[in-house]
Amino acid sequence: MTQKAPSRFNSFAQFYPYYLSEHQNMTCRRLHFVGSTLILALLTYALMTEQWMLLWFVPVLGYGFAWVGHFFFEHNKPATFKYPFYSLLGDWVMFKDMLLGNIKR
């Protein structure tokens, strides 16, 4: 169940359980995972080929997949709108947790 967000979090450790509660739908989590994976692939490719203009696609890939997951599957507003920095960190911590099998994907 989605937790009610306090108006302010004092730490990322306090924020992350709320963040996970906003990502209960497996399709939403998978879309986050795909977007994050594509970001890493694009960053690697851009660095290897020095095609720096490709970096403009990083937010499109990251937010595009995540927002589709939230609006069409999770049916909630992404935490990015209210907590942009913690949310960005949460994306990568959740990605790591999914890679390690700590969160089902």
Biopython code that builds the backbone (N, CA, C, O; Angstrom):
import numpy as np
from Bio.PDB.StructureBuilder import StructureBuilder

atoms = [
    (1, "MET", "N", (0.844, -1.174, 0.000)),
    (1, "MET", "CA", (0.000, 0.000, 0.000)),
    (1, "MET", "C", (0.895, 1.246, 0.000)),
    (1, "MET", "O", (1.925, 1.276, 0.674)),
    (2, "THR", "N", (0.500, 2.258, -0.751)),
    (2, "THR", "CA", (1.261, 3.493, -0.829)),
    (2, "THR", "C", (1.232, 4.214, 0.509)),
    (2, "THR", "O", (0.178, 4.377, 1.125)),
    (3, "GLN", "N", (2.399, 4.639, 0.940)),
    (3, "GLN", "CA", (2.498, 5.393, 2.187)),
    (3, "GLN", "C", (2.185, 6.860, 1.913)),
    (3, "GLN", "O", (2.443, 7.366, 0.821)),
    (4, "LYS", "N", (1.635, 7.526, 2.899)),
    (4, "LYS", "CA", (1.445, 8.974, 2.784)),
    (4, "LYS", "C", (2.810, 9.620, 2.976)),
    (4, "LYS", "O", (3.512, 9.352, 3.952)),
    (5, "ALA", "N", (3.167, 10.469, 2.033)),
    (5, "ALA", "CA", (4.484, 11.107, 2.086)),
    (5, "ALA", "C", (4.459, 12.284, 3.043)),
    (5, "ALA", "O", (3.553, 13.116, 2.991)),
    (6, "PRO", "N", (5.454, 12.355, 3.918)),
    (6, "PRO", "CA", (5.561, 13.557, 4.746)),
    (6, "PRO", "C", (5.947, 14.730, 3.859)),
    (6, "PRO", "O", (6.417, 14.527, 2.739)),
    (7, "SER", "N", (5.762, 15.924, 4.328)),
    (7, "SER", "CA", (6.093, 17.098, 3.518)),
    (7, "SER", "C", (7.591, 17.199, 3.285)),
    (7, "SER", "O", (8.035, 17.837, 2.330)),
    (8, "ARG", "N", (8.375, 16.565, 4.163)),
    (8, "ARG", "CA", (9.824, 16.628, 4.025)),
    (8, "ARG", "C", (10.433, 15.355, 4.613)),
    (8, "ARG", "O", (10.019, 14.874, 5.669)),
    (9, "PHE", "N", (11.430, 14.823, 3.896)),
    (9, "PHE", "CA", (12.188, 13.683, 4.408)),
    (9, "PHE", "C", (13.516, 14.205, 4.936)),
    (9, "PHE", "O", (14.117, 15.101, 4.344)),
    (10, "ASN", "N", (13.970, 13.645, 6.045)),
    (10, "ASN", "CA", (15.218, 14.094, 6.650)),
    (10, "ASN", "C", (16.438, 13.343, 6.127)),
    (10, "ASN", "O", (17.572, 13.772, 6.344)),
    (11, "SER", "N", (16.210, 12.217, 5.436)),
    (11, "SER", "CA", (17.313, 11.437, 4.904)),
    (11, "SER", "C", (16.794, 10.547, 3.778)),
    (11, "SER", "O", (15.592, 10.319, 3.641)),
    (12, "PHE", "N", (17.732, 10.054, 2.980)),
    (12, "PHE", "CA", (17.348, 9.103, 1.941)),
    (12, "PHE", "C", (16.831, 7.808, 2.569)),
    (12, "PHE", "O", (15.898, 7.196, 2.049)),
    (13, "ALA", "N", (17.427, 7.395, 3.673)),
    (13, "ALA", "CA", (16.977, 6.175, 4.366)),
    (13, "ALA", "C", (15.510, 6.297, 4.776)),
    (13, "ALA", "O", (14.782, 5.304, 4.776)),
    (14, "GLN", "N", (15.086, 7.475, 5.114)),
    (14, "GLN", "CA", (13.687, 7.714, 5.470)),
    (14, "GLN", "C", (12.812, 7.733, 4.213)),
    (14, "GLN", "O", (11.662, 7.297, 4.248)),
    (15, "PHE", "N", (13.357, 8.236, 3.111)),
    (15, "PHE", "CA", (12.614, 8.362, 1.861)),
    (15, "PHE", "C", (12.425, 7.024, 1.140)),
    (15, "PHE", "O", (11.359, 6.778, 0.576)),
    (16, "TYR", "N", (13.438, 6.163, 1.151)),
    (16, "TYR", "CA", (13.431, 4.970, 0.306)),
    (16, "TYR", "C", (12.238, 4.037, 0.550)),
    (16, "TYR", "O", (11.691, 3.535, -0.432)),
    (17, "PRO", "N", (11.801, 3.770, 1.773)),
    (17, "PRO", "CA", (10.587, 2.947, 1.928)),
    (17, "PRO", "C", (9.356, 3.576, 1.257)),
    (17, "PRO", "O", (8.535, 2.875, 0.666)),
    (18, "TYR", "N", (9.243, 4.898, 1.358)),
    (18, "TYR", "CA", (8.149, 5.581, 0.654)),
    (18, "TYR", "C", (8.301, 5.384, -0.856)),
    (18, "TYR", "O", (7.328, 5.086, -1.549)),
    (19, "TYR", "N", (9.513, 5.549, -1.355)),
    (19, "TYR", "CA", (9.791, 5.386, -2.782)),
    (19, "TYR", "C", (9.372, 3.991, -3.248)),
    (19, "TYR", "O", (8.715, 3.847, -4.279)),
    (20, "LEU", "N", (9.751, 2.976, -2.493)),
    (20, "LEU", "CA", (9.375, 1.608, -2.860)),
    (20, "LEU", "C", (7.868, 1.403, -2.824)),
    (20, "LEU", "O", (7.327, 0.646, -3.630)),
    (21, "SER", "N", (7.187, 2.066, -1.903)),
    (21, "SER", "CA", (5.728, 1.935, -1.834)),
    (21, "SER", "C", (5.053, 2.532, -3.068)),
    (21, "SER", "O", (3.919, 2.182, -3.392)),
    (22, "GLU", "N", (5.746, 3.421, -3.743)),
    (22, "GLU", "CA", (5.231, 4.041, -4.970)),
    (22, "GLU", "C", (5.563, 3.196, -6.202)),
    (22, "GLU", "O", (5.229, 3.580, -7.323)),
    (23, "HIS", "N", (6.217, 2.051, -6.004)),
    (23, "HIS", "CA", (6.642, 1.180, -7.096)),
    (23, "HIS", "C", (6.250, -0.275, -6.813)),
    (23, "HIS", "O", (7.087, -1.173, -6.897)),
    (24, "GLN", "N", (5.004, -0.497, -6.486)),
    (24, "GLN", "CA", (4.553, -1.847, -6.168)),
    (24, "GLN", "C", (4.200, -2.661, -7.405)),
    (24, "GLN", "O", (4.273, -3.890, -7.381)),
    (25, "ASN", "N", (3.822, -1.991, -8.476)),
    (25, "ASN", "CA", (3.431, -2.675, -9.700)),
    (25, "ASN", "C", (4.676, -3.204, -10.418)),
    (25, "ASN", "O", (5.616, -2.454, -10.683)),
    (26, "MET", "N", (4.671, -4.501, -10.727)),
    (26, "MET", "CA", (5.833, -5.129, -11.337)),
    (26, "MET", "C", (6.157, -4.532, -12.713)),
    (26, "MET", "O", (7.331, -4.374, -13.049)),
    (27, "THR", "N", (5.154, -4.204, -13.499)),
    (27, "THR", "CA", (5.402, -3.615, -14.819)),
    (27, "THR", "C", (6.060, -2.251, -14.670)),
    (27, "THR", "O", (6.961, -1.911, -15.436)),
    (28, "CYS", "N", (5.626, -1.478, -13.707)),
    (28, "CYS", "CA", (6.247, -0.176, -13.448)),
    (28, "CYS", "C", (7.717, -0.358, -13.084)),
    (28, "CYS", "O", (8.582, 0.338, -13.617)),
    (29, "ARG", "N", (7.998, -1.282, -12.187)),
    (29, "ARG", "CA", (9.393, -1.537, -11.800)),
    (29, "ARG", "C", (10.217, -2.007, -12.995)),
    (29, "ARG", "O", (11.367, -1.599, -13.158)),
    (30, "ARG", "N", (9.636, -2.857, -13.821)),
    (30, "ARG", "CA", (10.360, -3.354, -14.999)),
    (30, "ARG", "C", (10.644, -2.225, -15.988)),
    (30, "ARG", "O", (11.710, -2.188, -16.603)),
    (31, "LEU", "N", (9.703, -1.320, -16.139)),
    (31, "LEU", "CA", (9.940, -0.185, -17.030)),
    (31, "LEU", "C", (11.053, 0.710, -16.488)),
    (31, "LEU", "O", (11.870, 1.217, -17.257)),
    (32, "HIS", "N", (11.089, 0.907, -15.168)),
    (32, "HIS", "CA", (12.202, 1.638, -14.558)),
    (32, "HIS", "C", (13.521, 0.925, -14.865)),
    (32, "HIS", "O", (14.508, 1.558, -15.239)),
    (33, "PHE", "N", (13.522, -0.386, -14.705)),
    (33, "PHE", "CA", (14.729, -1.184, -14.921)),
    (33, "PHE", "C", (15.202, -1.065, -16.370)),
    (33, "PHE", "O", (16.391, -0.872, -16.625)),
    (34, "VAL", "N", (14.274, -1.181, -17.312)),
    (34, "VAL", "CA", (14.619, -1.054, -18.736)),
    (34, "VAL", "C", (15.192, 0.328, -19.025)),
    (34, "VAL", "O", (16.218, 0.452, -19.693)),
    (35, "GLY", "N", (14.526, 1.368, -18.520)),
    (35, "GLY", "CA", (15.016, 2.731, -18.737)),
    (35, "GLY", "C", (16.412, 2.930, -18.177)),
    (35, "GLY", "O", (17.262, 3.533, -18.833)),
    (36, "SER", "N", (16.661, 2.436, -16.978)),
    (36, "SER", "CA", (17.979, 2.579, -16.355)),
    (36, "SER", "C", (19.043, 1.806, -17.132)),
    (36, "SER", "O", (20.162, 2.286, -17.313)),
    (37, "THR", "N", (18.689, 0.618, -17.585)),
    (37, "THR", "CA", (19.619, -0.182, -18.381)),
    (37, "THR", "C", (19.964, 0.530, -19.687)),
    (37, "THR", "O", (21.125, 0.562, -20.095)),
    (38, "LEU", "N", (18.953, 1.098, -20.338)),
    (38, "LEU", "CA", (19.194, 1.821, -21.586)),
    (38, "LEU", "C", (20.046, 3.070, -21.357)),
    (38, "LEU", "O", (20.861, 3.428, -22.207)),
    (39, "ILE", "N", (19.864, 3.724, -20.227)),
    (39, "ILE", "CA", (20.703, 4.877, -19.892)),
    (39, "ILE", "C", (22.163, 4.443, -19.790)),
    (39, "ILE", "O", (23.043, 5.092, -20.356)),
    (40, "LEU", "N", (22.421, 3.360, -19.079)),
    (40, "LEU", "CA", (23.794, 2.873, -18.941)),
    (40, "LEU", "C", (24.388, 2.492, -20.299)),
    (40, "LEU", "O", (25.555, 2.775, -20.571)),
    (41, "ALA", "N", (23.590, 1.854, -21.142)),
    (41, "ALA", "CA", (24.061, 1.476, -22.475)),
    (41, "ALA", "C", (24.355, 2.720, -23.316)),
    (41, "ALA", "O", (25.373, 2.787, -24.004)),
    (42, "LEU", "N", (23.463, 3.694, -23.253)),
    (42, "LEU", "CA", (23.658, 4.927, -24.023)),
    (42, "LEU", "C", (24.888, 5.690, -23.532)),
    (42, "LEU", "O", (25.672, 6.185, -24.342)),
    (43, "LEU", "N", (25.063, 5.789, -22.213)),
    (43, "LEU", "CA", (26.241, 6.466, -21.666)),
    (43, "LEU", "C", (27.528, 5.769, -22.113)),
    (43, "LEU", "O", (28.497, 6.426, -22.492)),
    (44, "THR", "N", (27.530, 4.462, -22.067)),
    (44, "THR", "CA", (28.699, 3.699, -22.503)),
    (44, "THR", "C", (28.992, 3.949, -23.978)),
    (44, "THR", "O", (30.135, 4.200, -24.359)),
    (45, "TYR", "N", (27.957, 3.878, -24.797)),
    (45, "TYR", "CA", (28.126, 4.096, -26.235)),
    (45, "TYR", "C", (28.616, 5.520, -26.520)),
    (45, "TYR", "O", (29.528, 5.716, -27.324)),
    (46, "ALA", "N", (28.016, 6.500, -25.867)),
    (46, "ALA", "CA", (28.410, 7.890, -26.089)),
    (46, "ALA", "C", (29.872, 8.117, -25.684)),
    (46, "ALA", "O", (30.610, 8.814, -26.380)),
    (47, "LEU", "N", (30.278, 7.537, -24.576)),
    (47, "LEU", "CA", (31.667, 7.672, -24.131)),
    (47, "LEU", "C", (32.640, 6.985, -25.087)),
    (47, "LEU", "O", (33.716, 7.512, -25.368)),
    (48, "MET", "N", (32.261, 5.821, -25.581)),
    (48, "MET", "CA", (33.148, 5.074, -26.466)),
    (48, "MET", "C", (33.270, 5.713, -27.851)),
    (48, "MET", "O", (34.327, 5.649, -28.480)),
    (49, "THR", "N", (32.194, 6.321, -28.316)),
    (49, "THR", "CA", (32.185, 6.887, -29.668)),
    (49, "THR", "C", (32.352, 8.402, -29.674)),
    (49, "THR", "O", (32.479, 9.017, -30.734)),
    (50, "GLU", "N", (32.352, 8.998, -28.486)),
    (50, "GLU", "CA", (32.442, 10.455, -28.336)),
    (50, "GLU", "C", (31.311, 11.189, -29.067)),
    (50, "GLU", "O", (31.496, 12.301, -29.561)),
    (51, "GLN", "N", (30.159, 10.559, -29.127)),
    (51, "GLN", "CA", (28.971, 11.183, -29.720)),
    (51, "GLN", "C", (28.165, 11.830, -28.591)),
    (51, "GLN", "O", (27.158, 11.288, -28.135)),
    (52, "TRP", "N", (28.623, 12.979, -28.163)),
    (52, "TRP", "CA", (28.090, 13.646, -26.971)),
    (52, "TRP", "C", (26.648, 14.112, -27.146)),
    (52, "TRP", "O", (25.931, 14.257, -26.156)),
    (53, "MET", "N", (26.216, 14.346, -28.360)),
    (53, "MET", "CA", (24.829, 14.783, -28.578)),
    (53, "MET", "C", (23.824, 13.714, -28.143)),
    (53, "MET", "O", (22.671, 14.025, -27.845)),
    (54, "LEU", "N", (24.262, 12.469, -28.108)),
    (54, "LEU", "CA", (23.373, 11.390, -27.660)),
    (54, "LEU", "C", (22.962, 11.558, -26.198)),
    (54, "LEU", "O", (21.940, 11.017, -25.775)),
    (55, "LEU", "N", (23.746, 12.298, -25.432)),
    (55, "LEU", "CA", (23.443, 12.472, -24.007)),
    (55, "LEU", "C", (22.127, 13.215, -23.783)),
    (55, "LEU", "O", (21.557, 13.153, -22.694)),
    (56, "TRP", "N", (21.645, 13.916, -24.809)),
    (56, "TRP", "CA", (20.339, 14.570, -24.702)),
    (56, "TRP", "C", (19.218, 13.551, -24.507)),
    (56, "TRP", "O", (18.145, 13.894, -24.012)),
    (57, "PHE", "N", (19.464, 12.303, -24.893)),
    (57, "PHE", "CA", (18.439, 11.263, -24.774)),
    (57, "PHE", "C", (18.396, 10.615, -23.393)),
    (57, "PHE", "O", (17.477, 9.848, -23.107)),
    (58, "VAL", "N", (19.355, 10.903, -22.545)),
    (58, "VAL", "CA", (19.381, 10.295, -21.208)),
    (58, "VAL", "C", (18.087, 10.571, -20.434)),
    (58, "VAL", "O", (17.475, 9.628, -19.935)),
    (59, "PRO", "N", (17.648, 11.839, -20.317)),
    (59, "PRO", "CA", (16.391, 12.050, -19.568)),
    (59, "PRO", "C", (15.167, 11.463, -20.275)),
    (59, "PRO", "O", (14.212, 11.047, -19.619)),
    (60, "VAL", "N", (15.195, 11.431, -21.594)),
    (60, "VAL", "CA", (14.065, 10.856, -22.332)),
    (60, "VAL", "C", (13.927, 9.372, -21.998)),
    (60, "VAL", "O", (12.829, 8.887, -21.725)),
    (61, "LEU", "N", (15.054, 8.658, -22.023)),
    (61, "LEU", "CA", (15.017, 7.228, -21.694)),
    (61, "LEU", "C", (14.640, 6.998, -20.239)),
    (61, "LEU", "O", (13.768, 6.184, -19.931)),
    (62, "GLY", "N", (15.303, 7.719, -19.352)),
    (62, "GLY", "CA", (15.059, 7.516, -17.929)),
    (62, "GLY", "C", (13.651, 7.868, -17.513)),
    (62, "GLY", "O", (12.939, 7.045, -16.937)),
    (63, "TYR", "N", (13.250, 9.089, -17.803)),
    (63, "TYR", "CA", (11.924, 9.525, -17.379)),
    (63, "TYR", "C", (10.819, 8.942, -18.242)),
    (63, "TYR", "O", (9.723, 8.675, -17.750)),
    (64, "GLY", "N", (11.094, 8.744, -19.524)),
    (64, "GLY", "CA", (10.061, 8.212, -20.421)),
    (64, "GLY", "C", (9.545, 6.859, -19.969)),
    (64, "GLY", "O", (8.338, 6.670, -19.822)),
    (65, "PHE", "N", (10.442, 5.927, -19.750)),
    (65, "PHE", "CA", (10.020, 4.592, -19.319)),
    (65, "PHE", "C", (9.387, 4.638, -17.932)),
    (65, "PHE", "O", (8.367, 3.992, -17.691)),
    (66, "ALA", "N", (9.986, 5.396, -17.027)),
    (66, "ALA", "CA", (9.464, 5.472, -15.659)),
    (66, "ALA", "C", (8.064, 6.076, -15.634)),
    (66, "ALA", "O", (7.170, 5.563, -14.961)),
    (67, "TRP", "N", (7.882, 7.160, -16.366)),
    (67, "TRP", "CA", (6.587, 7.841, -16.328)),
    (67, "TRP", "C", (5.486, 7.020, -16.989)),
    (67, "TRP", "O", (4.337, 7.073, -16.551)),
    (68, "VAL", "N", (5.809, 6.269, -18.026)),
    (68, "VAL", "CA", (4.816, 5.356, -18.603)),
    (68, "VAL", "C", (4.393, 4.350, -17.534)),
    (68, "VAL", "O", (3.208, 4.049, -17.386)),
    (69, "GLY", "N", (5.370, 3.836, -16.792)),
    (69, "GLY", "CA", (5.059, 2.897, -15.721)),
    (69, "GLY", "C", (4.146, 3.487, -14.666)),
    (69, "GLY", "O", (3.218, 2.826, -14.198)),
    (70, "HIS", "N", (4.405, 4.725, -14.292)),
    (70, "HIS", "CA", (3.585, 5.354, -13.250)),
    (70, "HIS", "C", (2.193, 5.706, -13.755)),
    (70, "HIS", "O", (1.199, 5.410, -13.091)),
    (71, "PHE", "N", (2.112, 6.327, -14.910)),
    (71, "PHE", "CA", (0.815, 6.816, -15.384)),
    (71, "PHE", "C", (-0.112, 5.708, -15.870)),
    (71, "PHE", "O", (-1.328, 5.810, -15.707)),
    (72, "PHE", "N", (0.446, 4.639, -16.470)),
    (72, "PHE", "CA", (-0.398, 3.607, -17.067)),
    (72, "PHE", "C", (-0.488, 2.317, -16.256)),
    (72, "PHE", "O", (-1.424, 1.541, -16.449)),
    (73, "PHE", "N", (0.454, 2.072, -15.364)),
    (73, "PHE", "CA", (0.434, 0.812, -14.620)),
    (73, "PHE", "C", (0.319, 1.027, -13.110)),
    (73, "PHE", "O", (-0.499, 0.383, -12.453)),
    (74, "GLU", "N", (1.119, 1.913, -12.569)),
    (74, "GLU", "CA", (1.082, 2.170, -11.126)),
    (74, "GLU", "C", (-0.071, 3.110, -10.765)),
    (74, "GLU", "O", (-0.587, 3.068, -9.648)),
    (75, "HIS", "N", (-0.465, 3.945, -11.703)),
    (75, "HIS", "CA", (-1.557, 4.917, -11.529)),
    (75, "HIS", "C", (-1.285, 5.885, -10.380)),
    (75, "HIS", "O", (-2.144, 6.137, -9.535)),
    (76, "ASN", "N", (-0.064, 6.418, -10.374)),
    (76, "ASN", "CA", (0.272, 7.445, -9.395)),
    (76, "ASN", "C", (1.200, 8.473, -10.039)),
    (76, "ASN", "O", (1.675, 8.281, -11.158)),
    (77, "LYS", "N", (1.442, 9.529, -9.340)),
    (77, "LYS", "CA", (2.327, 10.580, -9.841)),
    (77, "LYS", "C", (3.754, 10.248, -9.413)),
    (77, "LYS", "O", (3.992, 9.950, -8.242)),
    (78, "PRO", "N", (4.715, 10.295, -10.358)),
    (78, "PRO", "CA", (6.097, 9.980, -9.987)),
    (78, "PRO", "C", (6.619, 10.866, -8.858)),
    (78, "PRO", "O", (6.333, 12.063, -8.806)),
    (79, "ALA", "N", (7.381, 10.262, -7.967)),
    (79, "ALA", "CA", (7.967, 10.999, -6.839)),
    (79, "ALA", "C", (8.921, 12.084, -7.311)),
    (79, "ALA", "O", (9.239, 13.006, -6.560)),
    (80, "THR", "N", (9.378, 11.976, -8.553)),
    (80, "THR", "CA", (10.287, 12.975, -9.135)),
    (80, "THR", "C", (9.716, 14.378, -9.057)),
    (80, "THR", "O", (10.460, 15.344, -8.886)),
    (81, "PHE", "N", (8.415, 14.498, -9.178)),
    (81, "PHE", "CA", (7.802, 15.820, -9.193)),
    (81, "PHE", "C", (7.937, 16.540, -7.857)),
    (81, "PHE", "O", (8.027, 17.767, -7.810)),
    (82, "LYS", "N", (7.951, 15.777, -6.782)),
    (82, "LYS", "CA", (8.011, 16.392, -5.460)),
    (82, "LYS", "C", (9.380, 16.245, -4.793)),
    (82, "LYS", "O", (9.792, 17.105, -4.015)),
    (83, "TYR", "N", (10.072, 15.166, -5.099)),
    (83, "TYR", "CA", (11.369, 14.862, -4.464)),
    (83, "TYR", "C", (12.389, 14.497, -5.550)),
    (83, "TYR", "O", (12.793, 13.337, -5.630)),
    (84, "PRO", "N", (12.813, 15.439, -6.377)),
    (84, "PRO", "CA", (13.637, 15.088, -7.545)),
    (84, "PRO", "C", (14.971, 14.424, -7.212)),
    (84, "PRO", "O", (15.349, 13.460, -7.878)),
    (85, "PHE", "N", (15.685, 14.902, -6.216)),
    (85, "PHE", "CA", (17.007, 14.341, -5.931)),
    (85, "PHE", "C", (16.916, 12.969, -5.266)),
    (85, "PHE", "O", (17.603, 12.032, -5.672)),
    (86, "TYR", "N", (16.080, 12.858, -4.258)),
    (86, "TYR", "CA", (15.886, 11.554, -3.612)),
    (86, "TYR", "C", (15.311, 10.544, -4.607)),
    (86, "TYR", "O", (15.667, 9.366, -4.571)),
    (87, "SER", "N", (14.442, 10.993, -5.476)),
    (87, "SER", "CA", (13.836, 10.094, -6.443)),
    (87, "SER", "C", (14.875, 9.566, -7.436)),
    (87, "SER", "O", (14.870, 8.380, -7.767)),
    (88, "LEU", "N", (15.757, 10.436, -7.905)),
    (88, "LEU", "CA", (16.817, 10.000, -8.813)),
    (88, "LEU", "C", (17.706, 8.965, -8.121)),
    (88, "LEU", "O", (18.045, 7.937, -8.707)),
    (89, "LEU", "N", (18.073, 9.240, -6.893)),
    (89, "LEU", "CA", (18.869, 8.276, -6.126)),
    (89, "LEU", "C", (18.075, 6.985, -5.920)),
    (89, "LEU", "O", (18.626, 5.889, -6.024)),
    (90, "GLY", "N", (16.788, 7.117, -5.630)),
    (90, "GLY", "CA", (15.934, 5.944, -5.445)),
    (90, "GLY", "C", (15.874, 5.066, -6.681)),
    (90, "GLY", "O", (15.848, 3.840, -6.576)),
    (91, "ASP", "N", (15.852, 5.701, -7.873)),
    (91, "ASP", "CA", (15.851, 4.928, -9.121)),
    (91, "ASP", "C", (17.060, 4.005, -9.187)),
    (91, "ASP", "O", (16.939, 2.830, -9.533)),
    (92, "TRP", "N", (18.232, 4.550, -8.852)),
    (92, "TRP", "CA", (19.458, 3.755, -8.974)),
    (92, "TRP", "C", (19.601, 2.746, -7.847)),
    (92, "TRP", "O", (20.143, 1.661, -8.059)),
    (93, "VAL", "N", (19.132, 3.078, -6.665)),
    (93, "VAL", "CA", (19.173, 2.100, -5.574)),
    (93, "VAL", "C", (18.196, 0.960, -5.882)),
    (93, "VAL", "O", (18.522, -0.205, -5.654)),
    (94, "MET", "N", (17.013, 1.277, -6.392)),
    (94, "MET", "CA", (16.062, 0.238, -6.764)),
    (94, "MET", "C", (16.625, -0.612, -7.903)),
    (94, "MET", "O", (16.452, -1.831, -7.900)),
    (95, "PHE", "N", (17.290, 0.003, -8.867)),
    (95, "PHE", "CA", (17.933, -0.728, -9.961)),
    (95, "PHE", "C", (18.938, -1.740, -9.401)),
    (95, "PHE", "O", (18.943, -2.909, -9.786)),
    (96, "LYS", "N", (19.792, -1.264, -8.481)),
    (96, "LYS", "CA", (20.784, -2.134, -7.830)),
    (96, "LYS", "C", (20.079, -3.259, -7.067)),
    (96, "LYS", "O", (20.478, -4.420, -7.164)),
    (97, "ASP", "N", (19.043, -2.921, -6.317)),
    (97, "ASP", "CA", (18.312, -3.931, -5.548)),
    (97, "ASP", "C", (17.647, -4.960, -6.457)),
    (97, "ASP", "O", (17.562, -6.137, -6.105)),
    (98, "MET", "N", (17.177, -4.524, -7.620)),
    (98, "MET", "CA", (16.588, -5.462, -8.573)),
    (98, "MET", "C", (17.668, -6.353, -9.178)),
    (98, "MET", "O", (17.454, -7.553, -9.352)),
    (99, "LEU", "N", (18.819, -5.782, -9.497)),
    (99, "LEU", "CA", (19.933, -6.581, -10.030)),
    (99, "LEU", "C", (20.375, -7.658, -9.049)),
    (99, "LEU", "O", (20.670, -8.788, -9.437)),
    (100, "LEU", "N", (20.417, -7.289, -7.769)),
    (100, "LEU", "CA", (20.853, -8.218, -6.728)),
    (100, "LEU", "C", (19.771, -9.199, -6.290)),
    (100, "LEU", "O", (20.035, -10.107, -5.502)),
    (101, "GLY", "N", (18.561, -9.020, -6.797)),
    (101, "GLY", "CA", (17.464, -9.916, -6.436)),
    (101, "GLY", "C", (16.776, -9.560, -5.128)),
    (101, "GLY", "O", (15.982, -10.347, -4.615)),
    (102, "ASN", "N", (17.068, -8.383, -4.582)),
    (102, "ASN", "CA", (16.420, -7.946, -3.333)),
    (102, "ASN", "C", (15.004, -7.446, -3.586)),
    (102, "ASN", "O", (14.187, -7.403, -2.666)),
    (103, "ILE", "N", (14.712, -7.071, -4.814)),
    (103, "ILE", "CA", (13.372, -6.633, -5.214)),
    (103, "ILE", "C", (13.018, -7.441, -6.462)),
    (103, "ILE", "O", (13.823, -7.550, -7.387)),
    (104, "LYS", "N", (11.822, -7.999, -6.483)),
    (104, "LYS", "CA", (11.388, -8.802, -7.621)),
    (104, "LYS", "C", (11.209, -7.911, -8.842)),
    (104, "LYS", "O", (10.630, -6.828, -8.760)),
    (105, "ARG", "N", (11.719, -8.387, -9.981)),
    (105, "ARG", "CA", (11.520, -7.636, -11.220)),
    (105, "ARG", "C", (10.767, -8.437, -12.244)),
    (105, "ARG", "O", (10.516, -7.949, -13.346)),
]
sb = StructureBuilder()
sb.init_structure("model")
sb.init_model(0)
sb.init_chain("A")
sb.init_seg("    ")
for serial, (resi, resn, name, xyz) in enumerate(atoms, 1):
    if name == "N":
        sb.init_residue(resn, " ", resi, " ")
    sb.init_atom(name, np.array(xyz, "f"), 0.0, 1.0, " ", f" {name:<3s}", serial, name[0])
structure = sb.get_structure()
